[in-house]
Amino acid sequence: MSDIEKEENKDSSPPTTPPTGGPTKNNDIDDDEKENKIERSLTENLNKRFYNNNNNNSNNSNGEEIEDIDYKNFKTIKEFGYYYNDKGELRSIEGEEKFKFINQQQYDRLGDIIVKTIQNKMKSEPINLEEHWIPKGETNQCNIFTSKDFFENPTKLMVFINGSGAVKSGQWARSLCINDTLNTGSILPYLNDAISNDFSIIVLNPNYNVFEERIIEEGEEQKEKAKEEEEKKDDNGKLLKKKRVDNSIKGSENSNNHILTVYDEFIKKSPAKEIVIVAHSFGGVNTTYLLDNRGEEIADRLKSIAFTDSVHSLSPKSSSFTKSFFADENKTKNWVKSDKKLNTDLGFSKLQGCNIASSGHRVHEFTSSACRVPLFQFILNSLKK
């Protein structure tokens, strides 16, 4: 039995965000709390699967004493002693060994650099996506990616929305990019399939809500300037009260805001007559929010939604368009973690309001890579109807 099926046996009505013309303050708080709760749950499960982490920074996962290294200024995978081989596997330069967890700072900083590695692949041959920093003209920005034909392709568009947590644009699961391969943890195989099937592409970045990464990349000069600002003193040598710096990104303060902003500024302006959405995990919640708030605008062009272990839910507050679109088995399907054979029909989920099928894998992070083939077939079939 899948987690979705188990959840439906509970007598509880899941929280949902009411449709509005746009995000409100109370909605933002509810969304953030819900997203944080899901993120914590996924992170805890991830650590249990991959690490025996006792939070002791003087020992690694094997209990061996390690040198105390400050990783926060590392800028390349090579500095960590690793590289990606031709199979997309992270291996040590010396010994060809798998990644060895030392402490959380090492893991997080390496994860940040791997994001850039994947995004550089997205901008290079043979994928050749273009990077856009939004909103234009603002100091605080986040990046999204589109195909070069995004504003010219009149036929079909594929929208990618990742889940919550540490993952950024181009990733399904950071843990897999580190511990398995880029083929399972990144969206690179999906991008190649989309290009092969003549889709224009847009890759969203719903978790990039606070501007900080470009400062890290630009180096010590900006850090020193920021430090000087923090340590300013008055004429008597007394530290001045620090001004609170708001690094939130306008229009992307949270993932739901980001979805609406990208829709209004990009997706709505695409000439594509047919739009499909691929969303993983919390990306399903964001997709639901998009349909609840922009359903009338996108209705004529939206052809299908393919979820991979989405954690969304519907309630009486969900819009009629969202409910009807999700209920159509030819338009919406969620491939969930399951021990059943790949693509096994698991019936209709009342909780999620859509049909569900087995992803062919029992682990949440692997679901997107495991079900890619039937997922694309489902999308292509939806365009024929």
N, C-alpha and C positions, 0 to 999 in steps of 0.2 A: 504494500500500500504506500502511495506517495504521501509526502507531507501535506499536500493540498487536500487529499482525501481524508486524512486524519483530522485536519483542522475543521472540515465541514461537519464532523460529528459533534463538535462543541456547540453549545447553545449561546453563542455570542455574536453580536453584530459588530463587524470590524469598523474602525474609524475611517472616515473618508473626508475628502476636501470638497465642500460644496462648490458648484460651478458659479463663477463670477465673471465679470468683465476683465478681471486681472487680479493679481495677488493682493491680499490685505495683510495688515500687521498681525492680526490674530491667526490668520491662516498660516503666515510665515512661521509663527512660533510653533503651531501644531505640526507643520511639515518638518521643521527642524528637529523637534522632539522625536517624531516618528522615525526620521532618517537616522538620527543618532542611536536610537534603540536598536534598529536593524543593523547598523554598522558595528555596534559593540558585540552583538550576537555573532555576526559573521567573523569578526576578528578573533573572538574567543574560540570559536570552532576551528578556525584556521590554525591558531597557535597550538591547539591540542593535537591537530593532525600532523603538523610539520616539525614541531619543536618540543623539547623537554625543557622549557624555559623557566628557570627558578629565579629570574630577575636579578641574578648576581652577575654584575658586569665584569667581575674578575675571573669568571669561568665561562667557557663556551658550553654548548649543549651536551658535550660529552664529559663535562666536569673538569676539563683540562685548564690549567692556569694559562692566561693569555696576557700579552703585552697591552697596557692601557694606551689605546690609540684614539686620537680625536679625529673622527671621520667627517666632521661637518664641512670641512673645506675641500674634500676630495671632489674632483670634477670629471673624472673618467672611470670607466669600468676597470681599465688597466691598473689604476692606482690601487684598487682593491685586490689586484692579483688575479683577475678573471678576464674572460673574453667569451664571445659567442661563436660556437663552431658552425659549420655549414648546415647542421641539422637544427639550428636555433637553440642549442642547449648551452647553458651557462657553465663553463668549465674553468678550473684553475689553470693559469699559465704554466705553473709547475705541477706536474703530476696528473693533469687532466681529470681532477676530482670534481665532484659536485659541490655546490655551494655549502659552506660551513658557517652556520649561524654563530656569531660571537656575542653581539648585544643588539638592542633595539636601534641604537643610533646608527650602527653599521648597516643594519637591514633597511632602515628608512632612507638613509642617504643613498645607498645603492639603488633602492627602488626609484628615487627621484631621477637618478641618472639614467636608469633603464627607460623611464618615460621618454626622455630626450632621444635615446637610441631608437626606440620604436617610431617616434614622430619623425626622425630624420629618414628612416626607411620609408615612411609614408610619403615624404616629399621627394624621394629619389626614384629612379627607374626601378621597376617598371610601373609603379603606382602613380607617381607624379602628382600628388595632391598639393593644393595651395593652402598656405597658412594665413589665417585672418585673425588679427588682434582686435577684440571688441571690449567696450564701445570705442569707436574712433574718437580721437581727440582727448581721451581721458588718460590720466596717469596710471590709474589702476585698471588693468585689462586682463582678459583671459583669452586663450587661443582656441579656435576651432579650425576645421579643415574641410575643404571642398575640392571636388574634381575640377579640372581646368574648364570643363564644358558645363559647369553648374548653371551658369546664366544663359547658356545657349541650347542645351539639350531639350528638345520639345517633347520627348517621348516619356521617359520614366526616371524617377529619382528614388534612391535608397537612403533612408535616414538611419543612422546608428546612434543608440543611446546606451551607455554603459551603466553599471550599477553604482552603488554608493561606496563611501570609504576612501581609501588612498588612491584608487585607480583614477587615471586621467584619460584624456582623449587618446584612443588607440589601443586601450587595454580592456580585456574582460576580467582578468584576475592577475593582480601583481604577484601573488604567491606562485602561480604557475610560470610566469615569465622568469622567475628566479629558480624555482625548484623543478620545473618540468621543461617546457620548451616555449618558444615564442609562437609556435603553431597552435598551442592550446591556450596560452594566456593572452595573446594579442588578437586584434581583429584583422591582421594582415591576410590570412587565408580568405576571409570574408570579402575584403577589398578586391582581391584578385578575382574572385568569383563574380563580384558585382561588375567589375570592368569587363570581364569576359562576356557578360550578358548585356552589355551596352547601357548600364545604368549610369546616370550622373550620381554623385555621392556627396553627402554631408555628414561629418562626424562631429557630434556634440561633445561638450566637456562640462557636464553638470556639477562636478565636484570642485571645480576651480572657482572658488567663491571669494578668496582672499588673495590679494596681489602680494607675492613674495618671491617667486622663483626667479624672475628676471634679475632681481637684486643679487641673489645668490650667484647667478651666472656672471654678472658684470664685475664681481671681484671686490677687492679690499677698499678701493677708493670710496665707494658708496657706503660701505660699512663704517668706515672711519668718520664720514660726514654725519651719518646717523648717530654715531656714538657722541660726537661733539655736540650735536643738538640736545642729546639727552643729558649731557653733563654741563650745560651752561650754568654759570653762576652770576649772581648779582654783584654790585660794587663792593659788598662786604664779604664776598667769597662764599655766600650761602647758595646752595643749589636751588635753582629756580624750579618751580613746580612744572613737572613734565606735562606737555600737551599730549593728549590722547590722539594717536594717529589712527584714522579710520582707513584701513586697507581693503575694505569690502569693495567688490566690483559692482558698479551700477548696472542693474539689470540682470546680474548673476549672483545676487546676495545669497540665494539658496538654489537648489537644483530646479525647483518648479519655476522660479523666476527666470532662470537661464533658458528653460525650454520655451517659454513664451517669447522671450527676447529673440532667440534664434529663429523662431517661427516668423515673427513679425519682420525681422530685418533680413532674413535670408530665404527660408523655405517658401514663404508666401510669394516671394519675387521670382522663384524658379518658374520657367515656362513649361516644365514637365506636366503632361496631362495625367500621368499616373504616378502616385506616390505610395511607397511601401515603407514600413517601419520595422526595424529589428531592435529589440530592447531586452537587456539582461537584468535580472534581479530587481533592484529598486528603480531601474529604468522603466519598468512596467508601471510603477506609481506615477512617474513623470509623464508617461504616455497617456495614462488615464486623465491626468490633470490637463494635458493638452487638448484632448477630445472634449472634456467637460467645458473648457473655456474657449476653444476655437473650432468646435465641431461644425458649426454652420459654414464657416469659411473653407474648411478642408474637405467637407463631405463629398463634393463632386469628384475630387481627385484622389482621395484615399482609397486604395484598393485592398490592402491587406496589412495585418500586423502579426509579426512572428515574435513571440516571447520565448526567452530561455530562462526557465526557472524563475519567472517573475513572482514578486511578492505583493502584487497589487490586489485590491479587493474592491468590490462594488457594494453600494448600499442604496437605499431609497433616495439619497441625495444625489446620486450620480445622474448625469443627464440622460435623457431618453435616447439621444444619438449614440452615446457611449454604450449604453446597454444593448441597443439593437445591433450595433456594429460588432460588439464582442460576441453576441449570441449567434451570429452567422458563422457556421462551421467552415464555410468557404473563405471567410475573411480574417478570422482570428484564431490562433492556436497558441497554446503555451506548452513547450517541451520541458517537462519537469524532471527532477532527479528521481530515479526509479531503478529497481533491479529487474524490471521487465525488459524484454527485447526492444531494441531501437525502433521508435515510431509506433509502438503498440498503442492502440486507442484506449485511453483510460476514462473515456466518457466526458460528461459535461460537469463542470465545477460550478455549483451554485454560488460559492463564495466569490469566485473570480468572474463569473458570468460568461465563461468561454469554455471551449473544448480543450482538453489537455491530452498530452501524449507523452510516452516515455522518451527521454533524451538518450536512453541507452547507457546512462552512467548514474551511480549512486551518490556522487559527490557534487555539491552545488557548483563549485568553481569550474568543473569540467564540462558542464552541460552544454555550453555554447559551442565548443569545438566538437563534442560528441554527436550533436544532431544537425550539423551544418548541411549535409547532403539532403536529407528529407525536408529541412527547413527551406532551402532554396527551391526545391521542387514545388513545395506548397506555394511559395511566392509566385513562381512562374505560372503555375496553374491559375492563380487568382487573377492574373492579367488576361487570361483567355476568356474569362466569363463576362 
